[in-house]
Amino acid sequence: MSVSIKDVEESAFRNLKAEAVRRGIKVGDAATEAFRMWVASKRQSKLRDKEMMLKAAKNMDKLRLEYKGEWSGVAEIRKWRDQRRRS
């Protein structure tokens, strides 16, 4: 497939092209690999965020059970937010 891409930073393109030449591959193949790596990194960061949110939710559930209704995630967040505003 032939693709035209506008507004590519010149130095970034030159670096990509130079690395492709050093490795003996076509610029298009190097760009394809770069595109794939960029997409994979974005997907991976979403997975990590989801894992962190699930872990936080489990911790909140654990605290709720431990303190038998005496602990509130909402109240805790408000407390920390108020402390930050006063600082």
N, C-alpha and C positions, 0 to 999 in steps of 0.2 A: 504494500500500500504506500502511496506517495502522499505525504502530509506537509503542509506549510504551517509553520508556527510563527506568530508575530510576537514582538516585544520580548524576545529572549535576551537576557543580559549577555553582552558580547564576551566578557571574560569567562562566564560560565560555559558558553558554547565552545570557546577556544580550549578551555581546560578539558572538556568532554572529548573534543576532537583529538587533542594531543594524547590523552590517555588511550583512546581507541587505537591510534596509530602505534603507540608503544606496545599495545597488546596484540596488534595485528588483526584487528576486527574492523568491520565497517562502522561508520558513525551511526547509521540507523540501528545497528544491533546494540551499540552502546546506549543509545537513547532509549531503545525498547527496554533494556535492562534497568536503566535509571527510572523509567516510568513505572515498571513493575515493582521496583524496590520502594518507591515513594508511596504507591498505593498500599503495599503490604505494611509499611510502617504506620500509615494512618489507621489501617484496620487493627493493627496490633495495639495501638494506643487506645482505641475504643474498647478493646477487650480488657485491657488493664483497668480502665476507668470503671467498666462494668464490674470487674472482680472486686475493686476497692469499694464500690457502692454496696455490693452484696455482703462483703465482710463487715462494713459499717452497720448495715441493717441487722446482721446477726448479733453484733455486739450490743446494739440497742435493745434487741429482744432479750438478750441475756441479762442486761441491767434491769429491764422491766421486771423480769422474773425474780431476780435477786432481791430487789427492793419492794416487791409486791405492791405496785401501784404508787409507791412514794417517789418514784423517779419519772421525770417526763423529759423526753428528748426535745420537745418544743421549748419547755422552760429552760433547759440547759443551753440551747442555742441562743435564746433571748438573753440569758445571763452573759454569755461570752460576747455577744454582739454589743450589749450595753457597756461592758468593760472596755472593749476596743474603742468605742465612741468617746469614753471618758479619758482615754489615754492620749 
